[in-house]
Amino acid sequence: LDGVTGVQTCALPIYNLLQNYYTRWIDTKPLYQLSDPVPSASHTEIQAYKPFKNIKWRQGFALPLTDYAFGTFVLSEALGKHMVVGSALLPYDSANDKYWMLMYMNNSFTPTINLMAMQTKWFAGFEEDKLFYQDMKKVSLSATYPVNTNLQFTTMNYGFALHYTDIQKDKNDFLTYFENAHFANTEAFASYIYNLPWRNSTHHPVRQLKLNYKIQNASDKLGMNLDYTQNSFNLSSAIAPLLYVGKNEQLKTIQISTNNTYETLTGNHLKQFMPGIDQYEYFQAGSQPAFSRFYLRGFEQTHTCRQIFNSQNELNVKLADTFLIANYVGAGIFADYTKLLNVDGQNSDLEYKAMGYEIKTLINLFGMDVLGKYGFAYDFKGKKLKEYYLFSLPFGANAF
């Protein structure tokens, strides 16, 4: 580990480990692929590691486009204890809007700190085969407290966040469904994650259990410009029953997974942030679709509601860890169920069911791991509902 952790040691057997350093590396490994040269050690020597002094330029590029120039950079130390990430889309014509994002992550202290500011054009959705956008300015500050545990491959944490959002409809769009507002809101969250390390286990877990809870709140009495409380519960799990008895990677990684979400909203929130379903052709940030809405594959109806239960169940197999330009290729079949309660503008609840199959590919695009999905959805009588695409981006949901 010398050159990465700053500790040089000889190859002596260690029989009593006070800490699980493998688990610590998984917990602190950054999203970006970072590397430091590893010098050969001619003797054993303990060195104090100072993360501030090991922050280096990791990656960055500038790409000239037709009307804009796009650039991004990453500054970090080797374990990701301090990271500064930025990107910008700058117009050649000063009359056009510029868009940018700057994020600082501190993983050295307790709590860990994430500070983010952005000005962007946010993808708001589809209607009648047209794309719609909103201009968004946002500032977020979150603090996460890790819970110490000796359980292998397990992390637990809780935290708090404060957000300020200014969201306006793009001047060229006429979609009335989305609303304009500037508001502040608070957030509290807690999570439990167990994930057995396996190649591409982030996108194709073989042993996983996740529990997440999040509450968001805003109050007119505190001058936040909105008044609502939104609770979200999520339970997901995955298991590969042939992991230790399969003769090849395809048999080992045949996986059964389920992802279940229950969300409830009281008070007055913006429509685009309310629970609901819409077309499944969306960009997705982290594990959350845009505007924290949940989608049933194949259906195109647009509804918002006060309560939603969404269950996505899949049987997946990993086809290859490398194929042409893809870092991962997988395939699966699925069965989805969604129930909407207290649907806005209607007196009855709504239920949706779909099944189908999809192909998944993981591609590294400009330093980001982008997971693309291409699939077909059918109703339970075999009628084709939709051919869809989905692109998942590796950003934390709290950042947006």
N, C-alpha and C positions, 0 to 999 in steps of 0.2 A: 504493500500500500504506500510505500514511500513515493513522494512526488504528488500524491493525491491527498493523503491525510497529514503529511508533514512528519510522520513518524517512521524512522528507519529501524529495522530490526532484522536479525538473522533468522534463518529458517529452523528454529527450535520447536519441538512439539510442545503444545500448551494443553494441559489436561483440565484445568479449571478456569472457565471463562466467567468473569463477573458480569460482563455485558455481552449481548448478542450483537456483535459489530456488523454482521451480515444484515440483520434486521435494520440496524441504524442506517446503513448505506441505502437500503431500499426506501426508507422513510425520507431520506434527505436528497436522494438522487433527483436532479432537476429534470424538467421536461426536455431541455435541450441537450444535444449530444456534446459533452464537453470532454476535453482530454488535456492532460499535462504530460510532458516527457517524464519517464521514470528512469532516473539515474541508477547505475549499479552501485550498490553499497559495499564498500570493502571492510566495514566494521559496523558494530552495533552502536547506535547513538540516538538518544531520545532528544527530540527537538520540540520546542514550544511552537504551536501552530497559531498564527495570527491571521484570521481570515481577511481583515481589512487590507493587509499588505499583499494578499494574494489575489486581489481582484484584477482581472485582465480582460482585454478585448477578446471576445470569443468568436463572434461572427458578425457580419454586416455586409450589406450590399446596397447599391443604388441601381435602379432600373428605369431608363427613360421610356416613357410611353408616348402616345400620340399627343395628348393634351396635358398630361401630368408626368411628374417624375415621382417614382415610388422608392422609398428607402427604409431600411430597418437595421437595428443593431442590438447586440446583447453584450453586456458587461457582467462578469460574474467571477466568483472564485470557484475552486474546483468542486466543492461539495454543494454548491448552490446556496450557501449560507447568506450571501448577499447577491442580489441580482437586480440589474437595471436593464429594462427592456423598453425600446422605443420604436415607433414606426410613424411614417408620415406619407401623405399623398399631396404633393404640392403642385398647383397649377402653373403653367407658363403664363397664363393671362391672369393678372391680379384681380380682374372682375369676378373670377370664379372662386368658389369656396375652397378652403384648404381643410384637410382632415388629418388628425394625428392622434397618437396614443402614447402615453408615458407611464410606466409602471415600475415601482420599487418594491422588492420583496426582501424582508429581513427574516431569515430562518435561524439566526444565532441566539436570539433572546427568547424569553418566555414572558408574555405571549409573543408569537411571531406576528409580524406586521406586514400588511399589504396595502400600499397606497397607490391609487390609480386615478389618472385624469385623462379624459378623452374628448375629442370633438369629431364626430363621425356621421356618416350617412348610414342609418340603420335599416336593414332589410325588414320591411314590415309585413310583406305577404303577397299572395297572389289573388287576383280576382279577374275572371273572364280572360285568363291567359295573359294578363298584364302584371308586371312587377311594380310594387309600390314601396316607397322608402319614406323614412322620416329623418329629419336632422336632429341629432342627439348630442347634447353636452352633458357630461357626467363626471362627478368626483366621488370617489369611494375611499373609505378608510375602514379596514377590518383588522381585528385582533383575534388570534386563535390560540387557545390554551391546550397544549397536548396533555393527555392523561398517561402517566407512566404505567407501563405494563410489561410483564416478563413473558407474555404470550407471544410465540413466534408468529411473524408475518401479520401482526395485528396492530392497528392504530385506533386510538380513540381521542377525540378532541371535542371542544366546545368553544364558542366564540361569539363575538358581537361585531356589528358593522353599522356604519352610518353612511347614507347615500344622499346625494343631491342630484336630481335629474331635471334637465330642461329638454323637452321633446316637442318638436314642431313638425307639422306635415310639410313635405317637400313642396316647393312653390309650383312645381310642374305636375303635381298629382292631385286627383280629385276624389280620392277614396274617403267617403264620409264615415266609414266604420271606425277609423282610428281618431283619437282625440289628442288635442294639444294641451300641454300643461307644463308647469315647472313646480317641483315639489321636493320635499325631503322625507325620508323614511328611515326607521331604525330596523335592525334585524338581529335576531339571535338564532344560533344554530348549534346542533350537536350531531356527532356521527360516530359510528362504530364500523370498522372495515377489517375484514379478514380476507386476504388474497394470497393464495399459494403461488410463489414465483414460478413462472413458466414462460417460455419465450412467447412474446405478444400476449401475455396474460391480462394486460390492461384492456385489450380489445377482444380477447378470446379467453376468458377465465376458465380454469379447470377445477378450482376449489375456491368458492367465494361466498361471502355473506356480507351484506351491507345494510345498515340501518341509518336513516337520516331523518332529522326533524328540523324544520325551519319555521319561524314565525316572523312576519313582517308587520309593521304598524306605522301609521301616521295619524296625526291628530290636528284638527283645525284649531283647537284650543292652544296648541303650541306653535301656531303659525306655520304649519307644514303644507298648507294649501290642499290637503286631502285628508279624509277621515275614514280609515278602514283598518281591519285586522285580517290577516291572511295566514292560515296554518297549512303546512304541507308535510305529509308523512310519506316516506319511501322505504320499501323493503325489497331487496333484490338478492337473488342467490343463483349459484351455478355449480354444477357437479358433473364431472366426467367419470362415469362408473367404470370404464375400462382403463383408467389412467395407468394403473400399475400392472395390468395383465395384458394389455394390447401389445401386438408384435410390431406395430409401426405407428408413426405419428398420427395418421388418420384415425386409426382405431383408438389410440390413447386419448385423442381430443374430441371424440364424439361427446357432445355436451348438452345437457338439459339446463335451461335457464329460465328464470321468471323475474319480471320487474313490475312491481305493484306500487301505485301511487294513489293516495287519497288527499284531496285538497278541499278546503272550505274557506269561504270568504264572507265576512260581514262588513257592512258599511259601504261607502262609495269609493270605488277605485276606477281607474281608467279602463276602458273596455279591452284594450290590447293587453292588459296585465291580468285580466280575469281568467279563471279556469275556463277551458273550452276546447273544442276540436276544430280542425280546419284541414285543408289539403295537406298531404304528407310530403310535398315537394319543398322542403325547407332546409335552409342551413341551420345547423344546430351547434350551440356552444357547450362544450363539455357534455354532461349527461342531460342537460336541459334544453329543450327547443326554445326558439326565440320567444321572448316575452313570457317564459314559464308556462306555455300552453302545451297541452298533451294531445297527441294526434293518434287517430286510429287509421292504420294503413289501408288506403283504398277509397275512403270516403271523402267527398268534396264539400259537404255541407259546412256552413259556418254558424256556430252557436257559441254563446257565452252563458255561464251558469254560476250558481253560488256554491255548488258542491260537485265534485267529480271523483269517480273511481275509475282507474285505468289499469288494466292488466295486460302485459305483453309476455307471451310464453313462446319459447323457441327450442328447436332441436338443431344444433349447429355442429359442423365438422370443419376442422382446419385442413385445407387442401395443401397449402405450401407456405413456408415462412419467407421464401424469396421466389418471385416469378417475374421475369423481365424487370420492369421498373418498380414493381410492387414489393413492399416489405412484408406483406401478409395477404393471403387470399383464403377466403372461407365461404361456405355456403350453408344455408339453413332453411327450414320450414317454420312457419309461425302460426299462432292462433291468438287473436287479440279480442279483448272485450272492454267496452267502455260504457259507463252509465253516467248520464248527466242528471243532476237533481236541481230543482228550482231554476229551470231554464228561463233566461230573460225573454220576456215577451210571450211566453207560453205558460199554460196552466198544468202541463203534464211533464213527466220525466221522459227522457229519451235513452234508448239502448242501441248500441252498435256492436256487430260481430263481424270479424273478418278472418280469413286464413290465406296463406299463400307461401311464396318462397322468394329468396333473395340471394344475391351474390355480394360479398363484401371484399373490398380491396383497401389496403393501407399504403399510401404514397407519401413520401416526404417532399413537401412543396415549400420552397423558400425557407427551409429549416423547421417547418411545422409538419407534424404527422396528421394528415388529413384522411379520414376514413370515409370512403364512398360506398353507398349501397344502391343496388339496382334490383328492383323486385316487381313481382306481380301479385295483386291481391284479389281475392274472390270472396263472395258471400258463402254462407254455409250450405247453400243449394247448388254451388258450383258456378254461379254466374260471375263473369269477370267484372271487377269493379274498377281497377286502375293499374296502370303501369307507372311506377314511380322511381324517383331518384332522391337520395338524401346524402348530404355532405356534413360530416361532423368535424368541428374544429376543436383543438385541444385547449380551449380557454376555460378557466374556472368559472362556474356559473355566478359566483359572487361578484365577479368583476364587471358584470353587465346588468 
